[in-house]
Each structure stands twice: as structure tokens, then as C-alpha cells.
């Protein structure tokens, strides 16, 4: 069977519900993982999301900030949430697909929203940046302790780090900019490699190809300037590597009316 998984920082699911629906109707992924839903659980537009053809929805949210959700065509046998860094700030949710998912039964999907980190890349004076580094350190410990790649698993999300030289429009100019500083890129790559996650995008589209999934709102002509960063990721457990068929960024969503500054990233697996 073919399984299609998308990750998308939607930057308010209620504000951009029509865009979610449009994307789902056009691309029809089996699983959609959202970050930055920006609403508490009781305000999630559940019936509207289910009406798009995704009856199985889990969400961990809070008022105005953060929030992660997973929409699926297939039911779940398990769901779980981790409170990272001792905070109840809605940055993680996990599901395991049930037997009704057929060839994808037993597959676990982890949806993360890593803190952005503020503007100053110094943990001594910027608490947001310190939180970001602590968050990735906890992800690393989780990978070592829980062995999430021992079985079939996918990790997705807005990880808020562009780890490689060609994941940003200018490696040299962004070395001191949060999301591409060496301390962040090294931390993300170390936790990925230690847990044996495979970067799906770069497995099929290696450097030096430039790939971005985020373009700043501060750029009035974002498409022409194309000063992007690859902040949104899909990682696979080693056993899924040979099932990977394609990975792409739906760049055109960034040009929709009142868009998210992130574009969806989609992987297709043949299970």
C-alpha cells in the first residue's frame, strides 16, 4: 500500500481552516500533522476537519500558542503526549496506527514543534534560545532511552532548525542567525544520527540542491527573493528507508491569501 504523510506548521488552524481544506482536497495525504494550531482542545474545529475526509483526529493545544494535531484516514491504536522540559506547552503528540491501516499497521508517528528560540543565539541572555537547546537535548535523551526507531516510525514537525548548508539561502550570512547557528545544527544532527533517524528529504534529494519550507513574512516579495530555510522535516526509522518514494514541498501554499509562512512537506512511502 502507499502511505502519504504531510507535515505543516499552519500558524493558526482556525484562521487557516480553508487552506487546510484546500490542501487536503488537492493533495489527499493519508496523514496530516499540524503544528502551531494556536487553540485549546475545546476550540479545535473538529467537525470541519473530519468533514474533509479525516475522521480520526488527535490534538494537544493551548490558547494562542503552540499546539500540535494529527489528522488521519486510519484509526489509532495508541496516542500519547510528552511534556518536554517539564512544560505543558503542547509541543508533541504521537499516534500508532491500528490494524485497520493494513500495511501501515503498527507504524508510529511522532509530531514535534521545537521552540523557535527568539532572536539572540545566546542561552545566557535569551531564555527562549536556552529553552530551544534544552528541548533538543531532551529529544536526544528520549531517543537514547526510548529507542523510537527500533520499530517502524516517522518523526515529523517544525523542528525550527535548518541543519545543512544548502537548507538556507545563504549559509555564510545565516551562521549567526537563530535556526542555523552551529550549536543548533549540530544538536539537531547529533540527536537525529544517534537515534538513527533518516532525513527523508535529503535521502532522495541530497545537497547541493537548495530546499526550503519557510519564507519570512518580513520579505514582501518572498518568491522573487527566495530567501528561505528548510525548517520542516520528515524523518524515518531505518526499516522504512527502502519504502520512501518521494518527498516534496508544496511551495505554492506560501502564495495563497493570508498564508502560513511555512509550506507543507509531504513524503510518500510504499509499504
Residue pairs with C-beta under 8 A, 6 or more apart in sequence:
1 102
1 103
1 104
1 270
1 271
2 245
2 268
2 269
2 270
2 271
3 30
3 31
3 103
3 104
3 107
3 268
3 269
3 270
3 271
4 27
4 28
4 29
4 30
4 31
4 266
4 267
4 268
4 269
5 29
5 30
5 31
5 33
5 109
5 154
5 156
5 234
5 266
5 267
5 269
6 23
6 27
6 29
6 31
6 32
6 33
6 264
6 265
6 266
6 267
7 33
7 34
7 35
7 111
7 156
7 157
7 158
7 232
7 233
7 234
7 264
7 265
7 266
8 23
8 32
8 33
8 34
8 35
8 232
8 260
8 262
8 263
8 264
8 265
9 34
9 35
9 36
9 113
9 158
9 214
9 231
9 232
9 260
9 261
9 262
10 16
10 19
10 20
10 34
10 35
10 36
10 37
10 260
10 262
11 36
11 38
11 260
11 261
11 262
12 36
12 37
12 38
12 39
13 20
13 34
13 37
13 38
13 39
13 44
13 45
13 49
13 67
13 69
14 38
14 39
14 43
14 45
15 38
15 258
16 258
16 259
16 260
17 45
17 48
17 49
19 253
19 256
19 259
19 260
20 32
20 34
20 49
20 52
21 48
21 52
22 256
23 32
23 250
23 253
23 264
24 32
24 52
24 53
24 54
24 71
25 52
27 250
27 264
27 266
28 53
29 266
30 72
30 73
30 74
30 104
31 70
31 71
31 72
31 73
31 74
31 109
32 54
32 70
32 71
32 72
33 68
33 69
33 70
33 71
33 109
33 111
33 156
33 157
34 67
34 68
34 69
34 70
34 71
34 111
35 66
35 67
35 68
35 111
35 112
35 113
35 157
35 158
36 66
36 67
36 113
36 158
37 44
37 59
37 61
37 66
37 67
37 68
37 69
38 61
38 64
38 65
38 66
38 67
39 61
39 63
39 64
39 67
40 61
40 62
40 63
41 59
41 60
41 61
43 61
43 63
44 57
44 59
44 61
44 69
46 57
46 59
49 57
49 71
50 57
52 71
53 73
54 71
54 72
54 73
55 73
56 71
56 72
56 73
56 74
56 75
56 76
57 69
57 70
57 71
57 72
58 69
58 70
58 76
58 79
58 93
58 95
59 67
59 68
59 69
59 70
59 93
60 67
60 68
60 69
60 81
60 90
60 92
60 93
61 67
61 68
61 69
61 90
62 88
62 89
62 90
65 89
65 90
66 89
66 90
66 91
66 113
67 90
67 113
68 90
68 91
68 92
68 93
68 111
68 112
68 113
68 157
69 93
69 111
70 93
70 95
70 109
70 111
72 95
72 97
74 97
74 98
74 100
74 101
74 104
75 97
75 98
75 100
75 101
76 95
76 96
76 97
76 98
77 96
77 97
77 98
77 99
77 106
78 94
78 95
78 96
79 93
79 94
79 95
79 96
80 93
80 94
81 92
81 93
81 94
82 92
82 94
82 142
83 89
83 92
84 91
84 92
84 135
84 138
84 139
85 131
85 134
85 135
85 138
90 113
91 112
91 113
91 114
91 115
91 135
92 110
92 111
92 112
92 113
93 111
94 108
94 109
94 110
94 111
95 108
95 109
96 106
96 107
96 108
96 109
97 104
97 105
97 106
97 107
97 108
97 109
98 105
99 105
101 107
103 271
104 271
106 151
106 152
107 152
107 153
107 154
107 271
108 148
108 151
108 152
108 153
108 154
109 153
109 154
109 155
109 156
110 148
110 153
110 154
110 155
110 156
110 157
111 156
111 157
112 139
112 155
112 156
112 157
112 158
112 159
113 157
113 158
113 160
114 132
114 135
114 136
114 139
114 157
114 158
114 159
114 160
114 161
115 128
115 131
115 132
115 135
115 160
116 128
116 132
116 160
116 178
116 179
117 126
117 128
117 129
117 131
117 132
117 133
117 160
117 178
117 179
117 184
118 126
118 127
118 128
118 129
118 178
119 126
119 178
120 126
120 129
120 178
121 129
121 176
121 177
121 178
121 181
121 183
121 184
122 129
123 129
123 130
123 133
124 130
129 178
132 160
132 178
132 184
133 183
133 184
133 187
136 161
136 184
136 187
136 188
136 191
137 187
139 191
140 187
140 190
140 191
140 194
140 195
142 148
143 149
143 191
143 194
143 195
143 197
144 194
144 195
147 195
148 155
148 195
148 237
149 195
149 196
149 197
149 237
149 238
150 237
151 237
151 239
152 237
152 239
152 240
153 236
153 237
153 240
154 234
154 235
154 236
154 237
154 240
154 267
155 197
155 233
155 234
155 235
156 232
156 233
156 234
156 235
156 265
157 232
157 233
158 231
158 232
158 262
159 188
159 231
159 232
159 233
160 179
160 231
161 179
161 180
161 184
161 185
161 187
161 188
161 231
162 168
162 174
162 179
162 180
162 185
162 229
162 230
162 231
163 184
163 185
163 188
163 189
163 192
164 185
164 202
164 207
164 230
165 171
165 207
165 208
166 207
166 208
166 209
166 210
166 211
167 180
167 211
167 212
167 229
167 230
168 174
168 179
168 180
168 212
168 228
168 229
168 230
169 210
169 212
169 226
169 227
169 228
169 229
170 227
171 180
174 180
174 229
175 181
175 182
178 184
179 229
179 231
180 229
192 199
192 235
196 237
196 238
197 235
197 236
197 237
198 235
198 236
198 237
198 238
198 240
198 241
199 233
199 235
200 233
200 234
200 235
200 236
200 244
200 247
200 267
201 211
201 230
201 233
201 234
201 247
201 265
203 236
203 241
203 244
203 247
204 244
204 246
204 247
205 211
205 247
211 230
211 249
212 226
212 228
212 229
212 230
212 249
213 228
213 229
213 230
213 231
213 232
213 249
213 262
213 263
213 265
214 228
214 229
214 230
214 231
214 232
214 261
214 262
214 263
215 222
215 223
215 226
215 227
215 228
215 254
215 261
215 263
216 222
216 227
216 261
217 261
219 225
219 227
222 228
222 254
223 254
223 255
231 262
232 249
232 262
232 263
232 264
232 265
233 265
234 247
234 265
234 267
236 243
236 244
236 267
236 269
240 269
243 269
243 270
243 271
244 267
244 268
244 269
245 268
245 269
245 270
246 266
246 267
246 268
247 265
247 266
247 267
247 268
248 265
248 266
249 263
249 264
249 265
249 266
250 263
250 264
250 265
250 266
251 263
252 263
253 259
253 260
253 263
253 264
254 260
254 261
254 262
254 263
